[in-house]
Amino acid sequence: RSQRAVDNSPEARARRAVQAAREGMASRARAALESEAMAPATKQSEEKLQSKHPDARHPLPPFSFAALPAAGRVEEEHVEEAILSFNKGTLCGTMGLRAQHLADALKSAHRAALLRDLTRVVQMLVDGRVPAFMAPYLAGAKLAALDKTKRGVFDVRPIAAGQIVRRIA
């Protein structure tokens, strides 16, 4: 909902690119160099984002997970494959957990426990057994606004990065 000010000057983008390159994240380094300016963290930016994602005008009909077809059994191999399919440096939601954190943990002595427990969580998600109050935390996304001003007319392009556990599911 709120944005923190990000220095997106050419010098700042170059510093971010060098740091990403040092960490072995070539695609993130390239993205830093090619990135567009972030929209300023102003009321006008927030209003533009809100206009592109208005609140629902009608209440949602009742929903039952029981009405969904069975998703099937999630195996540890599926979870591992999903984790390793993300590009290095993939940005994720507001929890701070990145795909790279999980990929690195797969190389640790805790690999078996990670896959066992994360597979259980993913299975709960795909089965619809997660309490509804958790939806904003697991199904939410980090929202950023790119400045799309053209010919002096201010506009933004919203970019959302979803939570990694939901993306694995």
Backbone as JSON, one array per atom type, in Angstrom:
{
  "sequence": "RSQRAVDNSPEARARRAVQAAREGMASRARAALESEAMAPATKQSEEKLQSKHPDARHPLPPFSFAALPAAGRVEEEHVEEAILSFNKGTLCGTMGLRAQHLADALKSAHRAALLRDLTRVVQMLVDGRVPAFMAPYLAGAKLAALDKTKRGVFDVRPIAAGQIVRRIA",
  "N": [[0.81, -1.2, 0.0], [1.9, 1.21, 0.75], [4.73, 3.0, -0.46], [8.27, 2.91, -0.33], [10.7, 5.4, -0.68], [12.77, 5.08, -3.47], [15.96, 5.3, -4.74], [16.39, 5.76, -8.0], [18.2, 6.65, -9.78], [20.55, 6.83, -12.53], [23.12, 6.32, -11.45], [22.53, 5.02, -9.02], [21.19, 2.76, -9.96], [23.31, 1.57, -11.32], [25.01, 0.98, -9.15], [23.38, -0.92, -7.84], [23.33, -2.88, -9.81], [26.04, -3.67, -9.95], [26.32, -4.74, -7.37], [24.47, -6.87, -7.48], [25.68, -8.38, -9.5], [28.06, -9.11, -8.2], [26.98, -10.86, -6.38], [26.35, -12.92, -8.0], [24.04, -12.77, -9.49], [23.14, -12.41, -12.39], [20.91, -11.85, -14.08], [19.42, -10.17, -12.49], [21.19, -8.07, -12.2], [21.3, -7.12, -14.83], [18.63, -6.35, -15.06], [18.55, -4.26, -13.21], [20.07, -2.33, -14.51], [18.49, -1.89, -16.75], [16.13, -1.04, -15.72], [13.1, 0.8, -15.28], [12.22, 4.04, -14.08], [11.09, 4.28, -10.74], [7.85, 5.17, -9.7], [7.16, 8.21, -7.97], [6.78, 8.2, -4.38], [4.01, 9.2, -3.71], [0.83, 10.76, -2.98], [-0.54, 11.06, -5.36], [0.55, 9.0, -6.94], [-0.35, 6.8, -5.51], [-3.13, 7.13, -5.82], [-3.34, 6.76, -8.59], [-2.55, 4.06, -8.81], [-4.63, 2.9, -7.32], [-6.8, 3.54, -8.96], [-6.37, 1.83, -11.04], [-6.76, -0.59, -9.88], [-9.44, -0.96, -8.62], [-11.6, -1.22, -5.71], [-13.72, -4.06, -5.18], [-16.95, -3.86, -6.58], [-19.15, -5.28, -6.11], [-20.37, -7.67, -3.77], [-18.55, -10.68, -3.26], [-19.61, -13.9, -4.38], [-20.59, -16.65, -2.22], [-17.99, -18.99, -1.52], [-16.72, -22.24, -1.9], [-14.2, -24.39, -1.04], [-14.5, -27.07, -1.11], [-15.97, -27.57, -3.35], [-14.2, -27.57, -5.41], [-12.25, -29.46, -7.79], [-10.26, -32.29, -6.82], [-6.86, -31.64, -6.16], [-4.78, -33.35, -6.28], [-1.91, -35.28, -5.26], [0.83, -33.69, -3.8], [4.19, -33.99, -4.27], [7.48, -34.24, -2.8], [9.4, -33.98, -4.79], [8.08, -32.42, -6.67], [7.89, -29.97, -5.36], [10.59, -29.33, -4.98], [11.39, -29.12, -7.68], [9.84, -26.92, -8.44], [10.92, -24.9, -6.81], [13.55, -24.76, -7.81], [13.01, -23.84, -10.34], [12.73, -21.11, -10.4], [14.16, -18.0, -11.4], [17.41, -16.9, -10.48], [17.52, -14.51, -7.95], [14.87, -13.81, -8.09], [12.23, -11.75, -7.25], [10.06, -11.67, -4.48], [7.07, -11.68, -2.45], [6.0, -9.73, 0.44], [7.02, -10.96, 2.73], [9.72, -11.41, 2.73], [10.97, -13.77, 2.16], [12.76, -15.42, -0.27], [12.99, -17.14, -3.43], [15.6, -17.93, -3.88], [16.6, -18.19, -1.29], [15.35, -20.54, -0.48], [16.36, -22.29, -2.43], [19.06, -22.24, -1.77], [18.89, -23.38, 0.76], [18.22, -25.95, 0.08], [20.65, -27.04, -0.45], [21.75, -27.5, 1.94], [22.34, -29.15, 5.15], [19.84, -29.48, 6.07], [18.08, -30.16, 4.14], [16.28, -32.39, 3.71], [14.37, -32.06, 5.79], [13.41, -29.51, 5.15], [12.21, -29.95, 2.59], [10.29, -31.88, 3.3], [8.62, -30.48, 5.18], [7.91, -28.12, 3.79], [6.6, -29.22, 1.62], [4.35, -30.25, 2.9], [3.08, -27.85, 3.64], [2.58, -26.71, 1.11], [0.88, -28.68, 0.11], [-1.29, -28.33, 1.82], [-2.1, -25.79, 0.96], [-2.86, -26.25, -1.77], [-4.92, -28.01, -1.34], [-6.77, -26.42, -0.18], [-6.91, -26.14, 2.57], [-6.0, -24.17, 4.22], [-6.56, -21.72, 6.67], [-9.0, -19.16, 6.08], [-8.38, -16.59, 7.02], [-5.7, -16.35, 6.58], [-5.33, -15.74, 3.94], [-4.72, -13.02, 2.97], [-2.03, -12.89, 3.65], [-0.75, -15.05, 2.42], [-1.68, -15.05, -0.21], [-1.34, -12.52, -1.01], [0.51, -9.74, -2.45], [3.54, -7.96, -3.11], [3.43, -4.66, -4.06], [4.55, -2.5, -6.55], [5.13, 0.63, -8.16], [5.79, 1.61, -11.38], [7.05, 4.42, -13.06], [5.3, 5.78, -15.65], [5.11, 8.11, -17.1], [4.27, 10.1, -19.85], [4.78, 12.47, -22.33], [4.36, 14.52, -20.5], [2.11, 13.69, -19.1], [1.16, 12.2, -16.21], [1.47, 8.84, -15.24], [1.22, 5.46, -14.03], [2.61, 2.12, -13.86], [1.54, -0.75, -12.47], [3.32, -3.25, -10.68], [3.36, -6.47, -9.47], [4.56, -8.69, -6.99], [4.24, -11.87, -6.0], [3.82, -13.96, -3.04], [6.28, -16.4, -2.23], [5.66, -19.04, -1.38], [3.02, -19.39, -2.18], [3.39, -19.14, -4.91], [4.91, -21.38, -5.44], [3.03, -23.37, -4.88]],
  "CA": [[0.0, 0.0, 0.0], [2.77, 2.38, 0.74], [6.0, 2.76, -1.12], [9.39, 3.65, 0.23], [11.42, 6.08, -1.76], [13.9, 4.32, -4.02], [16.81, 6.09, -5.64], [16.48, 5.04, -9.26], [19.06, 7.41, -10.68], [21.48, 5.94, -13.24], [24.21, 5.92, -10.56], [22.0, 4.05, -8.06], [20.95, 1.52, -10.69], [24.62, 0.97, -11.58], [25.46, 0.38, -7.89], [22.59, -2.14, -7.62], [23.77, -3.86, -10.81], [27.34, -4.19, -9.52], [26.09, -5.58, -6.18], [23.84, -8.1, -7.94], [26.7, -9.15, -10.22], [28.96, -9.69, -7.19], [26.26, -11.96, -5.74], [26.1, -13.95, -9.0], [22.68, -12.65, -10.03], [23.32, -11.68, -13.64], [19.65, -11.33, -14.6], [19.04, -9.04, -11.64], [22.09, -6.97, -12.54], [20.8, -6.57, -16.09], [17.35, -5.68, -14.79], [18.84, -2.99, -12.54], [20.54, -1.39, -15.52], [17.43, -1.61, -17.7], [14.89, -0.71, -15.01], [12.49, 2.11, -15.44], [12.15, 4.78, -12.83], [9.95, 4.03, -9.87], [7.01, 6.35, -9.52], [7.41, 8.79, -6.64], [5.89, 7.74, -3.32], [3.14, 10.34, -3.44], [-0.61, 10.5, -2.98], [-0.93, 10.95, -6.77], [0.91, 7.64, -7.38], [-1.28, 5.88, -4.84], [-4.44, 7.26, -6.47], [-3.25, 6.13, -9.91], [-2.58, 2.61, -8.59], [-5.98, 2.55, -6.87], [-7.72, 3.62, -10.11], [-6.13, 0.66, -11.88], [-7.19, -1.75, -9.1], [-10.49, -0.49, -7.7], [-12.23, -2.2, -4.83], [-14.84, -4.77, -5.79], [-18.2, -3.11, -6.45], [-20.2, -6.22, -5.71], [-19.83, -8.7, -2.88], [-18.23, -11.95, -3.9], [-20.53, -14.97, -3.98], [-19.95, -17.62, -1.31], [-17.06, -19.88, -2.2], [-16.41, -23.45, -1.14], [-13.08, -25.17, -1.56], [-14.97, -28.44, -1.29], [-16.53, -27.68, -4.7], [-13.11, -27.68, -6.37], [-11.77, -30.83, -8.0], [-9.07, -32.62, -6.04], [-5.64, -31.18, -6.83], [-3.81, -34.42, -6.38], [-0.88, -35.35, -4.24], [2.05, -32.93, -4.05], [5.36, -34.75, -3.82], [8.68, -33.44, -2.53], [10.06, -33.72, -6.06], [7.37, -31.3, -7.3], [8.26, -28.75, -4.64], [11.98, -29.04, -5.32], [11.41, -28.66, -9.07], [9.28, -25.56, -8.47], [11.91, -24.0, -6.2], [14.69, -24.6, -8.71], [12.59, -23.25, -11.6], [12.77, -19.66, -10.31], [15.42, -17.37, -11.75], [18.16, -16.39, -9.35], [17.19, -13.12, -7.68], [13.44, -13.56, -8.24], [11.62, -11.0, -6.15], [8.83, -12.27, -3.97], [6.22, -10.8, -1.67], [6.39, -8.9, 1.57], [7.6, -11.72, 3.85], [11.17, -11.39, 2.65], [11.48, -15.08, 1.75], [13.0, -15.47, -1.72], [13.22, -18.47, -3.99], [17.01, -18.24, -3.7], [16.78, -18.67, 0.08], [14.95, -21.95, -0.47], [17.32, -23.04, -3.26], [20.28, -22.38, -0.97], [18.59, -24.31, 1.85], [18.23, -27.31, -0.49], [22.04, -27.5, -0.47], [22.2, -27.6, 3.33], [22.09, -30.4, 5.86], [18.41, -29.49, 6.43], [17.35, -30.37, 2.89], [15.17, -33.34, 3.87], [13.34, -31.45, 6.63], [12.81, -28.42, 4.38], [11.31, -30.5, 1.57], [9.16, -32.53, 3.97], [7.71, -29.51, 5.78], [7.38, -27.22, 2.77], [5.64, -30.01, 0.84], [3.11, -30.28, 3.69], [2.45, -26.53, 3.53], [2.08, -26.59, -0.26], [-0.28, -29.58, 0.0], [-2.41, -27.65, 2.5], [-2.56, -24.7, 0.08], [-3.57, -26.75, -2.95], [-6.14, -28.67, -0.87], [-7.69, -25.43, 0.37], [-7.04, -26.36, 4.01], [-5.41, -23.05, 4.96], [-7.65, -20.86, 7.15], [-9.28, -18.01, 5.22], [-7.74, -15.36, 7.51], [-4.32, -16.33, 6.09], [-5.32, -15.38, 2.52], [-3.95, -11.81, 2.64], [-0.59, -13.11, 3.87], [-0.22, -16.03, 1.47], [-2.09, -14.75, -1.58], [-1.05, -11.12, -1.28], [1.69, -9.46, -3.25], [4.21, -6.67, -2.94], [3.09, -3.86, -5.21], [5.42, -1.37, -6.85], [4.62, 1.42, -9.28], [6.77, 2.17, -12.3], [6.64, 5.7, -13.63], [5.01, 5.67, -17.08], [4.78, 9.45, -17.57], [4.55, 10.35, -21.27], [4.36, 13.8, -22.8], [3.93, 15.31, -19.36], [0.92, 13.12, -18.44], [1.62, 11.24, -15.21], [0.81, 7.54, -15.16], [2.03, 4.42, -13.4], [2.35, 0.74, -14.22], [1.7, -1.56, -11.27], [4.04, -4.52, -10.76], [3.1, -7.22, -8.24], [5.41, -9.87, -6.76], [3.5, -12.71, -5.06], [4.54, -14.73, -2.02], [6.96, -17.54, -2.83], [4.98, -20.31, -1.07], [1.85, -19.46, -3.07], [3.88, -19.35, -6.26], [5.29, -22.8, -5.53], [1.78, -24.14, -4.94]],
  "C": [[0.84, 1.25, 0.0], [4.08, 2.0, 0.07], [7.09, 3.49, -0.35], [10.14, 4.24, -0.94], [12.63, 5.26, -2.19], [14.66, 5.23, -4.96], [16.97, 5.28, -6.92], [17.27, 5.84, -10.3], [19.98, 6.42, -11.41], [22.62, 5.45, -12.34], [23.74, 4.85, -9.58], [21.72, 2.72, -8.74], [22.27, 0.82, -11.0], [25.16, 0.31, -10.31], [24.71, -0.93, -7.61], [23.03, -3.25, -8.58], [25.1, -4.48, -10.41], [27.16, -5.13, -8.33], [25.46, -6.91, -6.6], [24.84, -8.98, -8.68], [27.66, -9.81, -9.25], [28.32, -10.9, -6.51], [25.89, -13.06, -6.74], [24.72, -13.89, -9.62], [22.71, -11.79, -11.3], [22.01, -11.09, -14.15], [19.17, -10.14, -13.77], [19.92, -7.83, -11.92], [21.64, -6.31, -13.84], [19.51, -5.79, -15.88], [17.57, -4.33, -14.11], [19.28, -1.94, -13.54], [19.42, -0.96, -16.48], [16.16, -1.08, -17.04], [14.41, 0.69, -15.32], [12.44, 2.77, -14.08], [10.92, 4.37, -12.05], [9.14, 5.32, -9.79], [7.28, 6.91, -8.13], [6.38, 8.3, -5.63], [5.01, 8.91, -2.88], [1.68, 9.89, -3.44], [-1.1, 10.3, -4.42], [-0.61, 9.54, -7.3], [-0.06, 6.63, -6.78], [-2.66, 5.93, -5.49], [-4.44, 6.62, -7.85], [-3.3, 4.61, -9.78], [-3.98, 2.16, -8.22], [-6.96, 2.58, -8.05], [-7.56, 2.42, -11.03], [-6.58, -0.64, -11.19], [-8.26, -1.33, -8.12], [-11.0, -1.61, -6.82], [-13.4, -2.86, -5.58], [-16.13, -3.99, -5.55], [-19.33, -4.0, -5.95], [-19.59, -7.24, -4.77], [-19.59, -9.99, -3.65], [-19.23, -13.01, -3.47], [-19.83, -15.92, -3.02], [-19.11, -18.6, -2.11], [-16.77, -21.07, -1.31], [-15.26, -24.18, -1.8], [-13.51, -26.6, -1.84], [-15.52, -28.65, -2.7], [-15.45, -27.83, -5.76], [-12.73, -29.14, -6.58], [-10.49, -31.05, -7.18], [-7.82, -32.24, -6.84], [-4.62, -32.29, -7.0], [-2.74, -34.31, -5.3], [0.35, -34.56, -4.68], [3.21, -33.73, -3.46], [6.54, -33.8, -3.6], [9.41, -33.08, -3.83], [9.42, -32.53, -6.78], [7.8, -29.98, -6.68], [9.7, -28.36, -4.99], [12.09, -28.5, -6.75], [10.89, -27.23, -9.18], [10.28, -24.56, -7.92], [13.04, -23.71, -7.18], [14.32, -23.97, -10.05], [12.64, -21.72, -11.58], [14.15, -19.14, -10.73], [16.1, -16.88, -10.48], [17.83, -14.91, -9.17], [15.72, -12.78, -7.84], [12.91, -12.85, -7.01], [10.32, -11.67, -5.76], [8.13, -11.26, -3.07], [6.85, -10.17, -0.45], [7.05, -9.64, 2.73], [9.12, -11.72, 3.85], [11.79, -12.72, 2.25], [11.58, -15.1, 0.23], [13.21, -16.92, -2.16], [14.67, -18.89, -3.78], [17.31, -18.72, -2.28], [16.46, -20.15, 0.15], [15.91, -22.8, -1.28], [18.62, -23.26, -2.49], [20.07, -23.39, 0.16], [18.56, -25.75, 1.35], [19.64, -27.89, -0.53], [22.58, -27.72, 0.94], [21.91, -28.98, 3.92], [20.61, -30.55, 6.22], [17.51, -29.73, 5.24], [16.12, -31.25, 3.09], [14.03, -32.73, 4.69], [12.63, -30.31, 5.89], [11.8, -28.96, 3.38], [10.09, -31.16, 2.2], [8.14, -31.49, 4.45], [7.11, -28.56, 4.75], [6.37, -27.95, 1.89], [4.31, -30.1, 1.59], [2.35, -28.96, 3.57], [1.83, -26.36, 2.15], [0.85, -27.48, -0.43], [-1.5, -28.95, 0.67], [-2.97, -26.54, 1.62], [-3.38, -25.25, -1.08], [-4.85, -27.49, -2.57], [-7.16, -27.68, -0.33], [-7.9, -25.58, 1.87], [-6.38, -25.27, 4.85], [-6.55, -22.15, 5.41], [-7.78, -19.59, 6.3], [-8.57, -16.74, 5.7], [-6.29, -15.25, 7.05], [-4.21, -15.84, 4.64], [-4.53, -14.11, 2.23], [-2.44, -12.0, 2.77], [0.01, -14.05, 2.83], [-0.55, -15.69, 0.02], [-1.84, -13.29, -1.95], [0.22, -10.96, -2.09], [2.26, -8.1, -2.86], [3.96, -5.87, -4.22], [4.05, -2.69, -5.35], [4.85, -0.65, -8.06], [5.78, 1.96, -10.11], [6.21, 3.45, -12.91], [6.49, 5.54, -15.15], [4.58, 7.03, -17.66], [5.2, 9.62, -19.02], [3.96, 11.7, -21.65], [3.76, 14.64, -21.67], [2.69, 14.81, -18.64], [1.38, 12.01, -17.51], [0.79, 9.96, -15.26], [1.77, 6.56, -14.51], [1.67, 3.07, -13.99], [2.58, -0.09, -12.98], [2.42, -2.88, -11.57], [3.82, -5.23, -9.42], [4.03, -8.43, -8.17], [4.76, -10.69, -5.65], [4.41, -13.48, -4.11], [5.09, -16.02, -2.63], [6.23, -18.87, -2.57], [3.76, -20.47, -1.96], [2.31, -19.75, -4.49], [4.35, -20.79, -6.46], [4.05, -23.66, -5.67], [1.15, -24.0, -6.31]]
}
